[in-house]
Amino acid sequence: MKRVAFLFAFLLLVVGASARQDTLKYRISLKDKAATTYSLEHPEAFLSEKAIARRAKQHLAIDSTDLPVCRKYVDEIRRQGVRIVVTGKWENFVTVSCNDSTRISRIAALPFVRATEKVWTAPESGRPKMATRRDSLINRPTLHPDSIYGLAVSQIQLSNGDKLHQAGFRGQGMTIAVIDAGFHNADRITAMQNIRVLGTKDFVNPKADLFAEGSHGMVVLSCIGMNQPGIMTGTAPEASFWLLRSEDEYSEHLVEQDYWAAAVEFADSVGVDVINTSLGYYAFDDPSKNYTFRDLDGRHALMSRQASRVADKGMVLVCSAGNSGMGTWKKITPPADAENVLTVGAVDKNAVLAPFSSVGNTADHRIKPDVVAVGLGADVIRTDGNQGTANGTSFSSPIMCGMVTCLWQACPDLTAKEVIELVRRSGDRAAYPDNIYGYGVPDMWKAYQSRKP
């Protein structure tokens, strides 16, 4: 009887341990891709047709960063008793979760591992881990028949984006990835039903309902994708969208940058042209991970390194500058310090700087932000399905992103880096850029006209 009781207790212990949630996550940086089974001569084995075509059109080389993380390495890491969370091929890392840090010590000793870093510790028990209910819907937005943009007309007219629309450039044939937090109620808001959503993916928690999680991504999406004349028309109303969640609103840890890096690579793989991300990080639940001003060099933060590669893959990344202008930090927040991206600060509808808009320059003395757009009193759709306003560079970024998308549609011969430079040159402060407004408010019609044959 004692033996049976012992076995029963042992089984309960094993079942309990297997059901217990992992409490630690680590980023495992790898030395190389020496064990790869892929070849750069056959990119069709690891890149989509669209990704290959985008690179070819812009004369961009397919290189070792495009090769997947070595499966042999991933399998050996998994055999150490950890769970694979995401992998990142551009920066060559594997993110894992476990409960036992001694397993990470064994992984660190593997010959192909360069470094390990703890990037997440589970929040205190009892704190929520995913959304369980949604906000109530009203779905009775106000009609403004005097403009197809509704009240949002000023935020596109400031950069003459409406003239691109009038010329027929509304984002048709272009694909935008919105990498953000949740897209709360975006699938149920009647005014958003005709937004062309190609698909969704949740990198934080695949078991969660991306449309029940936080509203930030939904509001961001409304700035670009709305296509309800008289209610609201966004800045790229005819574009197609991928909705990707990388922001964990229940804690603030480095691992969100791992999710973000994986989301960017996914966007590349499905043929995205332009990425908007209204996210930025400089302070964390673990203060030892906090950034300092000298870290804003485009290379220190994982997501800044990842962001700096986006244009080399043929995509344009538009990102928010940050909302720290009135605080002690004041500076832009990674990935806004990355190279070859469009970092967007915030102004009001009279082009006056929003006091919260984060400022530059970068630690290596590059101009940031790059440009500014409306982010103070920006017109958006709320989670109840009606119109509202919002403040933040979170909204100036997508407002600009949609116009950049339409400009690229109008000038399809340009490379990603040429689009970025064209937008900068069209700014009203291009002759004397600074670390507050950057190159200023871009004139999208002027940019287009300068490219016409």
N, C-alpha and C positions, 0 to 999 in steps of 0.2 A: 504494500500500500504506500509506503514512504517513497518507493521508487516512482510509482505512478504520479504521486503528488509533486515530486520533484520535476518530472518531465513536463507536467501540466504547467507548473510555475515557469519553467524554462521557455516553453512555447509562448506563454503570455508575454514574457520579457522580449522575445524575438519579435513578435507581432507588434508590440508597443514601440520598439525601437524602429521598425521599418515604417510605422505610421507617423513617427515623429518628423516634423518638418526640419529641413536643414537650417542651421543657424549661422553658417559662414559661407562666404563666396570669395574666391581668389582668382586673380588674373595670372595666368601662366604664360609668360613671354618666351617664345621659342627662338633658338639660335638660327635656324635655317629651314629650308624645304628640301633637303638633300634626299629624303626618302619618297619624294613625290612620284606618283605613277602617271602624272600628266606631262604633256610636252607643249612648249610655246608654239610649236609648228602646227598643233591641232587645237586651237582655242575653242572650237565648237564643242569640245568635250567638257568645258567648264565655264564657258560664257554663252549667254543667250545670243540669238541671231541679232536682236536689236542692239545689244551692248557691243557686239563686234562691228556692226554697221555704223554705229555712232563714232567709234574710234577711227574706223576707216575714213569716214567723211571728213573728220577733223585732222587726219594724218597723225594720229596718236599711236604710239607703239604699245603693243601688248607685252607686258614685262612680268618679271617674277612675282611682283605684288599681286598680279591677277590670278596666280596659281592658288588653288585651295590649300588650306592648312593640311599638312601631311596626315592622311588617314592613319598611317602606322603610328604616328606620335599620339594622335587623339585616342586611339585604342589602348595604347600603353598607359596613358594617363587615366583612362577610365578603369583599367584593371587595378589601379591603386585604391579603388573603393569610393570614388567620387562620381558625382553626376555632372555631365556636360551641360552647361547653360547656353552659351553661344560660342562661336568661333569668329575670329576676325582675320581675314587673309591679307589685307593691305598692311596691317601692323603685325601680323603673324603671332596671334595669341589665342589661347583657349581659356574661357572662363568656366570655373567649376564651382559646385556647391557641395558642402559636407558638414558634418558635425565635429569632426576630429582633426585638429590642426596638425597632428603628427603625420597624417597622410600627406599633407602638403610638404612636409620635410622630406618624405620619400620621393615625392614628385620633383622637388628641387634638386635632388641628387641625380636625376636622370640625365644622361649625357647630352640630350638635345634641348634641355631647358636652360634658358638664359637667366631668368629671374622670376620670382613670385611676389605677389603683393595682395594683401587682404583688401577687398573692395566693398565688402558688405558684411554687416553684423545684424542679425535679426532684431527688429524692434522689440520692446518689452511685450510680454504676453498680455493679451487682452486688447491690444491695439488692432484696428481693422487692417485686413490684408487685401480686401477687394470690395468693390461696391456691391450692395445687395438690393438697392431700390433706386428708382428714378424720380426726377422732378415731375411735377404735374404739367400737362400741356394745356395751353389756351388756344394756340393756332389761329389767332385772329389779328394778323398784322395789319397796320394801317396802310391804305392805298394812297399814293401820292402821284396822281396822273400827270403832273407837270414835268416829270422826268422819269426815264426808265430806271435811273439809279435810286429813286426815292430820295431820302435825306442824305444818302451816301454820295451824292453828286460832287460835293466839294472835294472829297478825298481823292477822287480820280482826276478832276479838273486841275488840281494843283500842279500835277505833272503832265497835263495834256494827254493823259491816257485815253480820255474819251475820244480824242481825234483818231487814235489808232483804231478804236472800235468802229468809228464812223467810216474809216477806210477799209473795213472788213476784217481787221485783225483782232479777233476775240479769243484766241487760244486754240482754235480748231486744229486738230492733229497733234497737239502738244500734250505731254503727260507730266503732271506735277506730283511729287510725293510730299505729303505733309507729315513730318515727323514731330510728334508732340505728345501730350498727355492724352486723356480720354476724349472721345467725341460724343459726349453725352446727348442723347436724344436725336442725333443727326439722322438716324434712320426713321424717325417718327415725325419730325417737324415737316409739315406739309409744304412750307415754302422752300424746303431744301430737297424735295423729292426728285427734281429733275437735274440735280448735280450728277455728273457722270463719274460714279465711283467704280473703278475697275476691280478693287479688292481691298482687303484689310489684313493686317498682321500685328499681333501683340507680342512684343519681345520681352515685356516685363513679366507677364503671367498669361501664358496661352490658354489657361482655364477661365480667365476673366472675360466678362462681356465688355468689349471695347466701347460699345455704345451706352454702357451704364457707368463707366468710369468718368473721371472729371470732365468738366465742360470746356476746358481751355482749348483743346484741339478743335472742338466744334465751332467755337467762336472765331478762331483763326481761319478755319475753312470757309466760314461765311464771308469773310473779307475778300476772298479770291473767287469762290465758286458760285455764289448766289446768281441765279438767273431767272428772277421774277420781276419783269418790268413793272415799275410803279411801286413795288414793295422794296426791292433792293437788287441791284445788279453789281456783282463783284468785278474785280479787275481782270479776270480771265474767265468769263462765264461759259465759254465753250470748250475749255480744256477738260481733260480727263484726269482723275485723281486716284492715287493710292494713299490710304490712311494707315499710318504706321505709329504704333505707340511705343515710346522708349522711356518716357518719364514715369517714375514711380512716385506718386504723390504721398505715399505713406511713410517715406523716409528720404533722407538725402545722403547718398553714398556715391562713391566713385563708380560703382557697377552700372549706374545709369549711362555712363559714357561707353561702357562695353555694349549695352543694349543699342545705344545710338549708332555706334560703329557698325554693328551688325545690320541695323536698319538701312544705313547708307549703302552698304554693299548689296542688300536686297533690292533697293531702289535701282541700283546699277543693273542688276540682273534682270529686272523686268522691263528695262528700256525707258526709264524715266529721263526726262530732259532737264527739269528744274526741280530743286528741292527747297522747301521752306522749313526752317526750324526756328521756332520762337522759344528756345530754351537756352539757358546759360547757367554756369556753375562757378562759384568761387569759395563758398563756405559749406561745410559738411557737418553731419552729426558727429563725426570724429574730427575735432578741431585740428588734430595733427596733420590732417590732409588738406587743410585750407591753403588756398593760393596766396601768393604775395604779388605785388606789382611786377617784380622782376620775372615772374613766371609767364607774363603775357607776351611771349615771343613767338607764338604760333607753333611751338614745338614741345612745350612742357606738358600740357594736358593731352591725354589720348585723343579726345574728340577734336582738338585743334589740329593735331597731326593728321587725323583722318580727314578733317574738313579741307586741309591744305592740298589733299590729293584729289578732291572731287573734280576740279576743272581738268586735271590731267587725265581723267576718265571720260571727259567730254560733257560733263553736266555743270550747270550753274547752281551754286548754293547761295541762297539768300537767308540771312540770319539776323535776329534781333541783337541790338547793341547791349541791352540790359537796362534795368530801371534803378540804378544805384546813384544817380546824379545828386540826390539830396541827402545821401547817407555818408558814412565815413569812408566807404570803399570808393565810390564815385566812378570807378573805371569800368570799361567794357568787361564782359564776362565771357570766358571761353564757351563756344568756339569763335566768338566774335573777333579774336585776335589772330585768326588763321590767315594765311596768304591765299590770294586768288579766290576770295569770296566777296560777296556784297554784304557788308555789315550796315544795318539800317538804324539810325537814330530816330527820335520822335519830335515832331513839331505839331502846332495846332493848325487850324484851317487857314490861318493867316501867315503860315510859314514861320512862326515864332517858336523858338525852342521850348519844348516841354521841360520843366525844371527837373523831372526825374530821369531824363534821358542820360545814359552813361556816356562818358567821354573817353577819348584816347589820350595820347597816342599809345602804340604798342611799346613794349620794352626795347625793341630794336628800332624804334623811331619811324615806323610806318604810320601813315595817316589813317586814323579810325575815329569815328565811323566813316564809312565810305560815302554814304548819302543819307538823306532824311526823307521821311514821309509822314503823313498824318498818323499820330498815335495818341494825341490828346483830344478826347471827345470823338474818337473814331466810331463810325456807325457800324453796328454788327447785328447779328441775330442772337437772341438769348435762348436759354434752354426751354423756355415756355413756348417758343415758336414765334414770338413777337420781336419787333425791333427794339434796340436799345443802344447805348453808347458804352464805350470802354476806353480805359487809359492804359498805355504801355507800349513799349517798343515791340511787344508781342503782336501788336496789330499793325504798326507801321511796316513791319517786315512782310507780312502777307499782302498788304496793299501794294507794296513795291514789287513783290514776287510776281503777282499777276500781270503787272504792266511789263516787267522784264520778259515774261513768257510771251506776251503779245508782240513785243519788239523783236524777239528772236524769231517768232513766226514770220514777221514781216521782213526779216533779214536772215534767211536760212543759210546763207553762205558763210556766216560768221562762225568762228569757234567759240567755245565757252569763255575763254580768256578775252577774246575780242569783244564779246557782249559785255562783259564786266567793265572793260576799259571804255567802251562806248557810252555806257550809262554814267560812269564817272565824268567823262569829258562833257556830257550834256548838263552837268550840274551848274546851278547859278553861282557857285563859288569856285568853279573849276580853275580859275586863274589864280586864286589865293586860298587853297584849302586849309582848314584848321582842324584842331582836335575836338571841336564841338559840333559843327555842322558837317564836317568832312568836306566833300565836294559840293555839298548843298542839295537843293531840290532839283532832281533831274527833269529835263524837258524831253519827254519821250517822243514827241512829234519832231522836235528839232533833231533828235538822235536819228530817227527814221529818215528824215529829209536829207541828212548829211550822208546817208548811205545809198540813196536812190541814184540810179545810173543817169 
